[in-house]
Amino acid sequence: MTALDGRRVIVTGARGTIGGHLCAALTGAGARVVGLDLRPVDGVEVPVLGCDLTDPDAVPAAVAAATTRLGGLDLLVNNAGIGGPAPAELPPDEVVRRQLEVNLLAAWRTTAAALPALEAARGRVVFVASRMAVLPLPLAAAYGVSKRALVAYADALRHEVGTHVGVSVVYPSMVASPIHDSTAEAGLSLRGVSRPEPVHGVVAAILRAATARRAPRDVATTVRGRVELALARHAPALADRLVRRTLTGRIAAGDLDGAPLAAGMLRRHRDLTR
């Protein structure tokens, strides 16, 4: 990854699973990295500045401090994100609001704060979205909505600044990390619905987006991911049928019986099978 040697990089969510591995890979390739996360870490190789990315007043100052520390900015990776159960049939609550704030608006305001430095360096911004942005799953509406909106933001941004700043979106599937804990605790584990993938594949996809000669528009993290992205775009009805078939199998196996948030969906399914 010689293209990363000496590059100046900000990574949000730097203390998370993907963020930590990404920072290590970037520094290993010779990049200079500053992370942003809720809690600071005065690391030797990767210092992490504390910043609540949902605070509109805190983000510009944190991005400015990171950029000053780096002496400029070549790459911003919007990696910070949270999950949580959120059935679409229920009214939005604090869980929904928080996911929209962190997954969408935080990336938006961080990018806006970083754009002057990125434009000056003819740099790049990479958004870590999710396969659920194109293949939404039931009972996780807030996450899917926030990630689909993030892709829409990236697409609009590309039209506005793409002549000077590369804009890419990476689409991981499920990576083992604490982001899934609250969903599992609610009895809504993604087991059997979303196939786990190794974190190093996600990191490799981000690095490909960062180092390609021209910034790629969309980057899948696996071969299966490329197939799923194509299926979602070109055969959405088929993609819906596959999701429904998988969900029906989980319901028949009783996987969701202990999940109160799935009660409405289970009731409707049982009405059809009587």
Buried (B, 14 or more C-beta within 10 A) or exposed (E): BEBBEEBBBBBBBBBBBBBBBBBBBBBEBEBBBBBBBEEBEEBEEBBBBBBBBBEEEBBBEBBBBBBEEBEBBBBBBBBBBBBBBBBBEBEBEEBBEBBBBBBBBBBBBBBEBBBEBBBBBEBBBBBBBBBBBBBBBBBBBBBBBBBBBBBEBBBEBBEEBEEEBBBBBBBBBBBEBEBBEBBEEBBBBBEEBBBEBEBEBBBBBBBBBBBBEEBBBBBBBBEEBBEBBEBBEEEEEEBEEEBEEBBEEBBEEEBBEEBEBBEEBBEEBEEEEE
